[in-house]
Amino acid sequence: MAGLSDKSGSYGKIGLALIERNVERDVECDSEVWIIKLLLMSCRVMNRGLGMILLNYIFRRARESGVQLLSEFVANDRNYKFAGFTEVETRDSVQILQHRLESIPPVAGYVRVEVPTQVQEDVQEVVQGGSHESREIHQNE
C-alpha cells in the first residue's frame, strides 16, 4: 500500500502492489521467483511518476533478496507496460513480463520515500518466508 503527502497535505492511499512469492523456481538460475500480480495507482497521481517510484522499491527489494521478478500483464486501453520489463511468455491472454533488475533508475532527488518501521519489519518477515496480515486493517477496527 502506498500513500502520498506533499507540501499541500496528504492524498491518502494512492497505490497498491500485490506480489506472489516463491510460486516457482527458475531452474536455469536456481532462484526464487516473485510475480507482481496487481499494480494499482490512483489516476489522481499518475502524472507524478509514482508508479515508477513504487516499482523502484519493489525492484530494490527483489534485487536485495536475490529473486527473479516477473509481472503479469493484461493489455487493455488503461494498462501500459513500465520501462525495463520485457515479455518472456504468454499464458492465455496474460503476458508474463520480466525485469532483470540490472538497471534500476534512481528516485528523483526531490522525492523522499519513507517506509514505516513496521512495514519494513513486515516486508522482511515475508521475504524470509513468514506470513503477514495487514496491520492497518487491524488498527482501524
DSSP file (Angstrom, degrees, kcal/mol; ACC not computed):
  #  RESIDUE AA STRUCTURE BP1 BP2  ACC     N-H-->O    O-->H-N    N-H-->O    O-->H-N    TCO  KAPPA ALPHA  PHI   PSI    X-CA   Y-CA   Z-CA
    1    1 A M              0   0    0      0, 0.0     2,-0.4     0, 0.0    15,-0.3   0.000 360.0 360.0 360.0 132.8    0.0    0.0    0.0
    2    2 A A  E     -A   15   0A   0     13,-2.9    12,-2.9     2,-0.0    13,-1.5  -0.929 360.0-172.4-119.9 143.1    1.4    3.4   -0.9
    3    3 A G  E     -A   13   0A   0     -2,-0.4     2,-0.4    10,-0.3    10,-0.2  -0.808  10.1-145.0-124.3 168.7    0.4    6.8    0.3
    4    4 A L  E     +A   12   0A   0      8,-1.5     7,-3.5    -2,-0.3     8,-0.7  -0.997  17.0 171.5-141.4 133.8    1.4   10.3   -0.8
    5    5 A S  E     +A   10   0A   0     -2,-0.4     5,-0.2     5,-0.3     2,-0.2  -0.990   8.3 166.4-133.3 145.1    1.9   13.6    1.1
    6    6 A D  E >   -A    9   0A   0      3,-2.5     3,-1.9    -2,-0.4    -2,-0.0  -0.765  58.6 -69.7-139.9-169.5    3.3   16.8   -0.2
    7    7 A K  T 3  S+     0   0    0      1,-0.3     3,-0.1    -2,-0.2    -2,-0.0   0.711 130.6  55.2 -61.4 -19.0    3.5   20.4    0.9
    8    8 A S  T 3  S-     0   0    0      1,-0.3     2,-0.3     0, 0.0    -1,-0.3   0.607 119.4 -98.2 -87.9 -13.4   -0.3   20.7    0.3
    9    9 A G  E <   -A    6   0A   0     -3,-1.9    -3,-2.5     2,-0.0     2,-0.3  -0.881  58.9 -25.5 130.2-163.4   -1.1   17.8    2.6
   10   10 A S  E     -A    5   0A   0     -2,-0.3    -5,-0.3    -5,-0.2     3,-0.1  -0.692  28.2-168.8 -94.9 139.2   -2.0   14.1    2.3
   11   11 A Y  E     -     0   0A   0     -7,-3.5    -6,-0.2     1,-0.3    -1,-0.1   0.427  40.5-141.5 -96.2  -4.7   -3.5   12.4   -0.7
   12   12 A G  E     -A    4   0A   0     -8,-0.7    -8,-1.5     2,-0.0     2,-0.4  -0.428  58.7  -4.0  77.6-154.4   -4.2    9.3    1.4
   13   13 A K  E     +A    3   0A   0    -10,-0.2   -10,-0.3     1,-0.1     3,-0.1  -0.608  65.4 163.2 -76.4 126.0   -3.7    5.8   -0.1
   14   14 A I  E     +     0   0A   0    -12,-2.9    28,-2.9    -2,-0.4     2,-0.3   0.434  53.6  24.7-126.6  -3.0   -2.8    6.1   -3.8
   15   15 A G  E     -AB   2  41A   0    -13,-1.5   -13,-2.9    26,-0.2     2,-0.3  -0.997  49.2-164.8-162.1 160.6   -1.4    2.8   -4.8
   16   16 A L  E     - B   0  40A   0     24,-2.2    24,-2.9    -2,-0.3     2,-0.4  -0.987   1.6-168.5-150.6 136.9   -1.2   -0.9   -4.2
   17   17 A A  E     - B   0  39A   0     -2,-0.3     2,-0.5    22,-0.2    22,-0.2  -0.998   5.0-164.8-127.5 130.8    1.1   -3.7   -5.3
   18   18 A L  E     - B   0  38A   0     20,-2.6    19,-2.5    -2,-0.4    20,-1.5  -0.969  11.3-173.3-114.6 125.8    0.3   -7.4   -4.7
   19   19 A I  E     - B   0  36A   0     -2,-0.5     2,-0.5    17,-0.2    17,-0.2  -0.969  15.8-152.6-125.3 129.0    3.2   -9.8   -5.2
   20   20 A E  E     - B   0  35A   0     15,-2.9    15,-3.1    -2,-0.5     2,-0.3  -0.870  23.6-163.7 -96.2 128.3    3.1  -13.6   -5.1
   21   21 A R  E     + B   0  34A   0     -2,-0.5    13,-0.2    13,-0.2   106,-0.0  -0.802  58.7  15.2-116.6 156.9    6.4  -15.0   -4.0
   22   22 A N  E    S+     0   0A   0     11,-1.2    -1,-0.2    -2,-0.3    12,-0.1   0.786  73.2 139.9  58.0  31.3    8.0  -18.5   -4.2
   23   23 A V  E    S-     0   0A   0     10,-1.0     2,-0.3    -3,-0.3    -1,-0.1   0.768  74.3 -14.1 -76.7 -23.2    5.5  -19.6   -6.8
   24   24 A E  E     -     0   0A   0      9,-0.3     9,-1.0     7,-0.0     2,-0.4  -0.965  66.4-116.3-163.2 169.0    8.2  -21.5   -8.7
   25   25 A R  E     - B   0  32A   0     -2,-0.3     2,-0.8     7,-0.2     7,-0.2  -0.970  24.4-126.3-118.3 136.2   11.9  -21.8   -9.0
   26   26 A D  E  >> - B   0  31A   0      5,-2.1     4,-1.6    -2,-0.4     5,-0.8  -0.716  18.4-159.3 -80.0 114.2   13.8  -20.8  -12.1
   27   27 A V  T  45S+     0   0    0     -2,-0.8    -1,-0.2     1,-0.2     0, 0.0   0.871  86.0  56.7 -64.5 -38.2   15.8  -23.9  -13.0
   28   28 A E  T  45S+     0   0    0      1,-0.2    -1,-0.2    -3,-0.1    -2,-0.0   0.903 124.8  19.4 -63.2 -42.9   18.3  -22.0  -15.1
   29   29 A C  T  45S-     0   0    0      2,-0.1    -1,-0.2    -3,-0.1    -2,-0.2   0.372  95.9-132.4-111.5   4.9   19.4  -19.6  -12.4
   30   30 A D  T  <5 +     0   0    0     -4,-1.6     2,-0.3     1,-0.2    -3,-0.2   0.888  59.7 133.5  46.8  51.3   18.2  -21.5   -9.3
   31   31 A S  E   < -B   26   0A   0     -5,-0.8    -5,-2.1     1,-0.0    -1,-0.2  -0.904  60.5-102.8-127.6 158.2   16.5  -18.5   -7.8
   32   32 A E  E     -B   25   0A   0     34,-0.4    36,-3.2    -2,-0.3     2,-0.4  -0.363  36.4-133.6 -71.3 158.8   13.1  -17.9   -6.2
   33   33 A V  E     - c   0  68A   0     -9,-1.0   -11,-1.2    34,-0.2   -10,-1.0  -0.960  14.7-165.7-121.7 133.5   10.5  -16.0   -8.3
   34   34 A W  E     -Bc  21  69A   0     34,-2.9    36,-3.1    -2,-0.4     2,-0.5  -0.945   9.8-160.0-109.6 138.8    8.3  -13.1   -7.3
   35   35 A I  E     -Bc  20  70A   0    -15,-3.1   -15,-2.9    -2,-0.4     2,-0.9  -0.977  15.6-138.1-121.6 122.2    5.3  -12.3   -9.6
   36   36 A I  E     +Bc  19  71A   0     34,-2.7    36,-2.4    -2,-0.5   -17,-0.2  -0.689  26.5 176.8 -74.1 111.1    3.6   -8.9   -9.5
   37   37 A K  E     +     0   0A   0    -19,-2.5     2,-0.3    -2,-0.9    -1,-0.2   0.784  63.9  11.3 -87.3 -31.2    0.0   -9.9   -9.7
   38   38 A L  E     -B   18   0A   0    -20,-1.5   -20,-2.6    -3,-0.1     2,-0.4  -0.984  53.7-178.7-153.1 134.5   -1.5   -6.5   -9.4
   39   39 A L  E     -B   17   0A   0     -2,-0.3     2,-0.4   -22,-0.2   -22,-0.2  -0.946  15.0-179.6-136.2 114.7   -0.3   -2.9   -9.5
   40   40 A L  E     -B   16   0A   0    -24,-2.9   -24,-2.2    -2,-0.4     2,-0.4  -0.926   5.3-179.2-117.7 138.7   -2.8   -0.2   -9.0
   41   41 A M  E     -B   15   0A   0     -2,-0.4   -26,-0.2   -26,-0.2     2,-0.2  -0.998  32.3-111.9-134.4 140.3   -2.3    3.6   -9.0
   42   42 A S    >>  -     0   0    0    -28,-2.9     3,-1.5    -2,-0.4     4,-0.6  -0.450  18.7-133.9 -67.0 137.6   -4.8    6.3   -8.4
   43   43 A C  T 34 S+     0   0    0      1,-0.3     4,-0.4     2,-0.2     3,-0.4   0.741 101.9  72.7 -64.1 -21.0   -5.5    8.4  -11.5
   44   44 A R  T 34 S+     0   0    0      1,-0.2    -1,-0.3     2,-0.1   -30,-0.0   0.753 111.7  25.0 -64.1 -23.4   -5.1   11.5   -9.2
   45   45 A V  T X4>S+     0   0    0     -3,-1.5     3,-2.0   -31,-0.2     5,-0.8   0.330  86.6 107.5-126.0   6.0   -1.4   11.0   -9.1
   46   46 A M  G ><5S+     0   0    0     -4,-0.6     3,-1.5    -3,-0.4     5,-0.3   0.869  77.9  57.5 -56.5 -39.5   -0.4    9.0  -12.2
   47   47 A N  G 3 5S+     0   0    0     -4,-0.4    -1,-0.3     1,-0.3    -2,-0.1   0.484  93.9  70.4 -73.9   0.7    1.2   12.1  -13.9
   48   48 A R  G < 5S-     0   0    0     -3,-2.0    -1,-0.3     0, 0.0    -2,-0.2   0.412 108.1-116.1 -96.3   1.2    3.6   12.4  -10.9
   49   49 A G  T <>5 +     0   0    0     -3,-1.5     4,-1.4    -4,-0.2     3,-0.3   0.700  69.8 138.7  76.3  18.9    5.6    9.2  -11.7
   50   50 A L  H  >< +     0   0    0     -5,-0.8     4,-2.5     1,-0.2     5,-0.2   0.781  62.5  63.8 -71.9 -25.7    4.6    7.5   -8.5
   51   51 A G  H  > S+     0   0    0     -5,-0.3     4,-2.4     1,-0.2    -1,-0.2   0.920 105.1  46.4 -60.6 -42.0    4.1    4.1  -10.3
   52   52 A M  H  > S+     0   0    0     -3,-0.3     4,-2.8     2,-0.2    -1,-0.2   0.856 109.6  53.9 -69.6 -34.5    7.7    4.1  -11.1
   53   53 A I  H  X S+     0   0    0     -4,-1.4     4,-1.7     2,-0.2    -2,-0.2   0.931 110.9  46.0 -64.7 -44.2    8.7    5.0   -7.5
   54   54 A L  H  X S+     0   0    0     -4,-2.5     4,-1.9     1,-0.2    -2,-0.2   0.923 113.7  49.0 -62.8 -44.3    6.6    2.1   -6.2
   55   55 A L  H  X S+     0   0    0     -4,-2.4     4,-3.4     1,-0.2    -2,-0.2   0.898 106.0  57.0 -63.1 -39.5    8.1   -0.2   -8.7
   56   56 A N  H  X S+     0   0    0     -4,-2.8     4,-2.6     1,-0.2    -1,-0.2   0.899 105.7  51.1 -57.8 -40.2   11.7    1.0   -7.8
   57   57 A Y  H  X S+     0   0    0     -4,-1.7     4,-2.3     2,-0.2    -1,-0.2   0.934 112.6  45.6 -61.8 -45.4   11.0    0.0   -4.2
   58   58 A I  H  X S+     0   0    0     -4,-1.9     4,-2.7     2,-0.2    -2,-0.2   0.919 111.8  52.6 -63.4 -44.3    9.9   -3.5   -5.4
   59   59 A F  H  X S+     0   0    0     -4,-3.4     4,-2.7     1,-0.2     5,-0.2   0.930 110.7  47.0 -56.8 -47.2   12.9   -3.7   -7.8
   60   60 A R  H  X S+     0   0    0     -4,-2.6     4,-2.7     1,-0.2    -1,-0.2   0.913 112.6  48.6 -64.3 -42.9   15.3   -2.9   -5.0
   61   61 A R  H  X S+     0   0    0     -4,-2.3     4,-1.7     2,-0.2    -1,-0.2   0.910 112.9  48.8 -63.2 -41.5   13.7   -5.4   -2.6
   62   62 A A  H  X>S+     0   0    0     -4,-2.7     5,-2.0     2,-0.2     4,-0.7   0.923 112.7  46.9 -64.5 -44.7   13.8   -8.1   -5.2
   63   63 A R  H ><5S+     0   0    0     -4,-2.7     3,-1.0     1,-0.2    -2,-0.2   0.929 111.7  50.6 -64.2 -44.1   17.4   -7.5   -6.1
   64   64 A E  H 3<5S+     0   0    0     -4,-2.7    -1,-0.2     1,-0.2    -2,-0.2   0.837 112.2  48.8 -60.0 -32.3   18.4   -7.4   -2.4
   65   65 A S  H 3<5S-     0   0    0     -4,-1.7    -1,-0.2    -5,-0.2    -2,-0.2   0.526 109.2-125.2 -87.6  -6.4   16.6  -10.8   -2.0
   66   66 A G  T <<5 +     0   0    0     -3,-1.0   -34,-0.4    -4,-0.7     2,-0.2   0.835  61.3 139.3  69.3  33.5   18.2  -12.4   -5.0
   67   67 A V      < -     0   0    0     -5,-2.0     2,-0.4   -36,-0.1   -34,-0.2  -0.654  57.8-112.0-107.5 164.3   15.0  -13.3   -6.7
   68   68 A Q  E     -c   33   0A   0    -36,-3.2   -34,-2.9    -2,-0.2     2,-0.6  -0.805  32.9-143.8 -89.5 135.8   13.7  -13.2  -10.3
   69   69 A L  E     +cD  34  99A   0     30,-0.7    30,-2.2    -2,-0.4     2,-0.3  -0.909  24.7 169.0-110.9 119.9   11.0  -10.6  -10.8
   70   70 A L  E     -cD  35  98A   0    -36,-3.1   -34,-2.7    -2,-0.6     2,-0.3  -0.768  14.4-157.5-117.7 166.5    8.1  -11.3  -13.1
   71   71 A S  E     -cD  36  97A   0     26,-2.2    26,-3.2    -2,-0.3     2,-0.4  -0.994  15.4-132.3-145.2 140.4    4.8   -9.5  -13.7
   72   72 A E  E     - D   0  96A   0    -36,-2.4     2,-0.4    -2,-0.3    24,-0.2  -0.783  28.7-171.2 -89.0 136.5    1.5  -10.5  -15.1
   73   73 A F  E     - D   0  95A   0     22,-2.5    22,-3.0    -2,-0.4     2,-0.6  -0.988  15.7-168.8-135.8 126.2    0.2   -8.0  -17.7
   74   74 A V        -     0   0    0     -2,-0.4     2,-0.2    20,-0.2     5,-0.1  -0.959  26.0-133.9-111.9 115.5   -3.2   -7.9  -19.4
   75   75 A A        +     0   0    0     -2,-0.6     2,-0.3    18,-0.4     5,-0.1  -0.494  44.9 133.1 -73.2 132.0   -3.3   -5.5  -22.3
   76   76 A N  S    S-     0   0    0      3,-0.4     3,-0.1    -2,-0.2    -2,-0.0  -0.908  70.4 -79.1-158.4-174.5   -6.2   -3.1  -22.5
   77   77 A D  S    S+     0   0    0     -2,-0.3    -2,-0.1     1,-0.2     3,-0.0   0.615 126.6  41.1 -73.3 -10.3   -6.9    0.6  -23.0
   78   78 A R  S    S+     0   0    0      2,-0.0     2,-0.3     0, 0.0    -1,-0.2   0.681 100.4  77.7-107.4 -23.4   -6.0    1.5  -19.4
   79   79 A N        +     0   0    0     -5,-0.1    -3,-0.4    -3,-0.1     2,-0.3  -0.634  53.7 177.0 -90.2 144.5   -2.9   -0.7  -18.7
   80   80 A Y        -     0   0    0     -2,-0.3     2,-0.2    -5,-0.1    -6,-0.1  -0.993  30.9-108.0-143.7 152.5    0.5    0.1  -20.0
   81   81 A K        -     0   0    0     -2,-0.3     2,-0.2     1,-0.1     3,-0.1  -0.535  29.9-130.4 -79.5 140.2    3.9   -1.5  -19.6
   82   82 A F    >   -     0   0    0     -2,-0.2     3,-1.3     1,-0.1    -1,-0.1  -0.604  35.5 -91.4 -85.1 151.7    6.5    0.1  -17.4
   83   83 A A  T 3  S+     0   0    0     -2,-0.2    -1,-0.1     1,-0.2     3,-0.1  -0.251 107.9  37.7 -59.5 146.4   10.0    0.6  -18.8
   84   84 A G  T 3  S+     0   0    0      1,-0.3    16,-0.6    -3,-0.1     2,-0.4   0.250  88.3 109.6  96.7 -12.6   12.5   -2.2  -18.0
   85   85 A F  E <   -E   99   0A   0     -3,-1.3     2,-0.4    14,-0.2    -1,-0.3  -0.784  45.3-169.9 -96.9 140.6   10.1   -5.1  -18.4
   86   86 A T  E     -E   98   0A   0     12,-2.2    12,-2.7    -2,-0.4     2,-0.3  -0.963  28.8-108.4-126.1 147.9   10.3   -7.5  -21.4
   87   87 A E  E     +E   97   0A   0     -2,-0.4    10,-0.3    10,-0.2     3,-0.1  -0.573  35.2 171.3 -75.8 131.3    7.8  -10.2  -22.4
   88   88 A V  E     -     0   0A   0      8,-3.2     2,-0.3     1,-0.4     9,-0.2   0.619  63.4 -18.9-112.9 -21.5    9.1  -13.7  -21.8
   89   89 A E  E     -E   96   0A   0      7,-1.3     7,-3.2     2,-0.0     2,-0.4  -0.975  54.6-122.8-170.2 171.1    5.9  -15.7  -22.5
   90   90 A T  E     -E   95   0A   0     -2,-0.3     2,-0.5     5,-0.2     5,-0.2  -0.998  14.4-168.1-128.6 130.2    2.2  -15.5  -22.8
   91   91 A R  E >   -E   94   0A   0      3,-3.0     3,-2.5    -2,-0.4     2,-0.3  -0.959  69.3 -50.1-118.3 110.4   -0.3  -17.7  -20.8
   92   92 A D  T 3  S-     0   0    0     -2,-0.5     0, 0.0     1,-0.3     0, 0.0  -0.482 123.2 -24.9  56.6-121.6   -3.8  -17.5  -22.2
   93   93 A S  T 3  S+     0   0    0     -2,-0.3     2,-0.6    -3,-0.1   -18,-0.4   0.262 119.3 101.0-100.9  12.1   -4.3  -13.7  -22.6
   94   94 A V  E <   - E   0  91A   0     -3,-2.5    -3,-3.0   -20,-0.1     2,-0.4  -0.862  63.0-147.0-103.4 121.8   -1.8  -12.8  -19.9
   95   95 A Q  E     -DE  73  90A   0    -22,-3.0   -22,-2.5    -2,-0.6     2,-0.7  -0.702  10.1-143.1 -82.8 135.5    1.6  -11.6  -20.9
   96   96 A I  E     -DE  72  89A   0     -7,-3.2    -8,-3.2    -2,-0.4    -7,-1.3  -0.904  22.2-169.1-100.7 117.9    4.4  -12.6  -18.5
   97   97 A L  E     -DE  71  87A   0    -26,-3.2   -26,-2.2    -2,-0.7     2,-0.4  -0.753   5.8-155.4-107.0 152.6    7.0   -9.8  -18.2
   98   98 A Q  E     -DE  70  86A   0    -12,-2.7   -12,-2.2    -2,-0.3     2,-0.5  -0.982   7.9-158.3-129.3 141.0   10.4   -9.9  -16.6
   99   99 A H  E     -DE  69  85A   0    -30,-2.2   -30,-0.7    -2,-0.4   -14,-0.2  -0.984   9.8-154.1-113.2 126.0   12.6   -7.2  -15.1
  100  100 A R        -     0   0    0    -16,-0.6    -1,-0.1    -2,-0.5   -15,-0.1   0.593  23.3-138.8 -78.5 -10.4   16.2   -8.3  -15.0
  101  101 A L        +     0   0    0    -17,-0.2     3,-0.2     2,-0.2    -1,-0.1   0.678  69.2 118.4  63.8  18.6   16.9   -5.9  -12.0
  102  102 A E  S    S+     0   0    0      1,-0.3     2,-0.5   -39,-0.0    -1,-0.1   0.883  76.4  31.2 -81.1 -40.3   20.3   -4.9  -13.6
  103  103 A S        +     0   0    0    -19,-0.1    -1,-0.3     2,-0.0    -2,-0.2  -0.934  66.7 176.8-125.5 108.5   19.5   -1.2  -14.1
  104  104 A I        -     0   0    0     -2,-0.5   -20,-0.0    -3,-0.2   -48,-0.0  -0.943  30.0-128.3-111.9 115.7   17.1    0.5  -11.6
  105  105 A P        -     0   0    0      0, 0.0     3,-0.1     0, 0.0     2,-0.0  -0.305  28.1-109.9 -63.9 144.9   16.7    4.2  -12.2
  106  106 A P        -     0   0    0      0, 0.0     2,-0.3     0, 0.0     3,-0.1  -0.346  30.8-106.1 -71.3 155.2   17.3    6.4   -9.1
  107  107 A V        -     0   0    0      1,-0.1     6,-0.0     4,-0.1     4,-0.0  -0.614  48.6 -92.8 -77.1 140.2   14.4    8.2   -7.4
  108  108 A A    >   -     0   0    0     -2,-0.3     3,-1.9     1,-0.1    -1,-0.1  -0.193  32.8-118.7 -54.4 144.8   14.4   11.9   -8.2
  109  109 A G  T 3  S+     0   0    0      1,-0.3    -1,-0.1    -3,-0.1    -2,-0.1   0.729 111.5  58.0 -61.0 -25.2   16.3   14.0   -5.6
  110  110 A Y  T 3  S+     0   0    0      2,-0.0     2,-0.4     0, 0.0    -1,-0.3   0.476  92.4  86.2 -85.7  -0.9   13.2   16.0   -4.6
  111  111 A V    <   -     0   0    0     -3,-1.9     2,-0.5     2,-0.0    -4,-0.1  -0.841  59.6-163.4-102.4 134.5   11.3   12.8   -3.7
  112  112 A R        -     0   0    0     -2,-0.4     2,-0.6     2,-0.0    -3,-0.0  -0.971   6.1-157.5-117.4 118.6   11.6   11.3   -0.2
  113  113 A V        -     0   0    0     -2,-0.5     2,-0.5     2,-0.0    -2,-0.0  -0.847  11.2-170.3 -96.2 123.6   10.5    7.6    0.1
  114  114 A E        -     0   0    0     -2,-0.6    -2,-0.0     2,-0.0     0, 0.0  -0.962  10.0-170.4-117.6 128.8    9.6    6.7    3.6
  115  115 A V        -     0   0    0     -2,-0.5     5,-0.1     4,-0.0    -2,-0.0  -0.959  29.1-124.4-116.5 112.0    8.9    3.1    4.7
  116  116 A P     >  -     0   0    0      0, 0.0     4,-2.4     0, 0.0     3,-0.4  -0.182  22.1-115.6 -55.0 146.8    7.4    3.0    8.2
  117  117 A T  H  > S+     0   0    0      1,-0.3     4,-2.4     2,-0.2     5,-0.2   0.874 115.4  53.1 -52.9 -43.4    9.4    0.7   10.6
  118  118 A Q  H  > S+     0   0    0      1,-0.2     4,-2.4     2,-0.2    -1,-0.3   0.888 109.0  49.1 -62.9 -38.7    6.5   -1.7   11.0
  119  119 A V  H  > S+     0   0    0     -3,-0.4     4,-3.0     2,-0.2     5,-0.2   0.913 109.2  52.5 -66.4 -42.0    6.2   -2.1    7.2
  120  120 A Q  H  X S+     0   0    0     -4,-2.4     4,-2.4     1,-0.2    -2,-0.2   0.918 111.6  46.8 -58.3 -43.7   10.0   -2.7    6.9
  121  121 A E  H  X S+     0   0    0     -4,-2.4     4,-2.3     2,-0.2    -2,-0.2   0.902 112.7  49.3 -65.4 -41.1    9.6   -5.4    9.5
  122  122 A D  H  X S+     0   0    0     -4,-2.4     4,-2.3     2,-0.2    -2,-0.2   0.923 112.0  48.0 -63.9 -44.5    6.6   -7.0    7.8
  123  123 A V  H  X S+     0   0    0     -4,-3.0     4,-2.8     1,-0.2    -2,-0.2   0.923 111.5  50.3 -62.2 -44.2    8.4   -7.0    4.4
  124  124 A Q  H  X S+     0   0    0     -4,-2.4     4,-2.0    -5,-0.2    -1,-0.2   0.897 109.4  51.6 -61.5 -40.5   11.5   -8.5    5.9
  125  125 A E  H  <>S+     0   0    0     -4,-2.3     5,-3.1     2,-0.2    -1,-0.2   0.913 112.3  45.6 -62.1 -43.6    9.3  -11.2    7.6
  126  126 A V  H ><5S+     0   0    0     -4,-2.3     3,-1.5     3,-0.2    -2,-0.2   0.916 111.2  52.4 -66.5 -43.1    7.6  -12.1    4.3
  127  127 A V  H 3<5S+     0   0    0     -4,-2.8    -1,-0.2     1,-0.3    -2,-0.2   0.867 108.3  52.2 -60.1 -36.7   11.0  -12.1    2.4
  128  128 A Q  T 3<5S-     0   0    0     -4,-2.0    -1,-0.3    -5,-0.2    -2,-0.2   0.424 130.7 -92.6 -83.6   2.3   12.3  -14.5    4.9
  129  129 A G  T < 5S+     0   0    0     -3,-1.5    -3,-0.2     1,-0.2    -2,-0.1   0.506  84.1 124.2 106.4   3.7    9.4  -16.9    4.5
  130  130 A G      < -     0   0    0     -5,-3.1     2,-0.3    -6,-0.2    -1,-0.2  -0.174  57.9-109.3 -83.9-176.3    6.9  -15.8    7.1
  131  131 A S        -     0   0    0     -2,-0.0     2,-0.4     2,-0.0    -1,-0.1  -0.716  25.6-152.0-110.9 167.1    3.4  -14.7    6.7
  132  132 A H        -     0   0    0     -2,-0.3     2,-0.4    -6,-0.1   -10,-0.0  -0.994   9.1-164.7-144.1 133.4    1.9  -11.3    7.1
  133  133 A E        -     0   0    0     -2,-0.4     2,-0.4     3,-0.0     3,-0.1  -0.925  43.6 -98.3-110.4 143.9   -1.5   -9.9    8.0
  134  134 A S     >  -     0   0    0     -2,-0.4     4,-1.2     1,-0.2     3,-0.1  -0.449  30.8-165.7 -65.0 115.9   -2.3   -6.3    7.3
  135  135 A R  H  > S+     0   0    0     -2,-0.4     4,-2.3     1,-0.2     5,-0.2   0.810  84.3  65.1 -71.2 -29.6   -1.7   -4.4   10.5
  136  136 A E  H  > S+     0   0    0      1,-0.2     4,-1.6     2,-0.2    -1,-0.2   0.909 100.1  50.6 -61.1 -42.2   -3.5   -1.4    9.1
  137  137 A I  H  > S+     0   0    0      1,-0.2     4,-0.6     2,-0.2    -1,-0.2   0.923 111.7  47.8 -61.6 -44.1   -6.8   -3.3    8.9
  138  138 A H  H >< S+     0   0    0     -4,-1.2     3,-0.6     1,-0.2    -1,-0.2   0.864 109.2  53.2 -66.6 -36.0   -6.5   -4.4   12.5
  139  139 A Q  H 3< S+     0   0    0     -4,-2.3    -1,-0.2     1,-0.2    -2,-0.2   0.823 108.9  49.8 -68.8 -30.3   -5.6   -0.9   13.7
  140  140 A N  H 3<        0   0    0     -4,-1.6    -1,-0.2     1,-0.2    -2,-0.2   0.549 360.0 360.0 -86.9  -7.3   -8.7    0.6   12.1
  141  141 A E    <<        0   0    0     -3,-0.6    -1,-0.2    -4,-0.6    -2,-0.1   0.485 360.0 360.0 -77.8 360.0  -11.1   -2.0   13.5
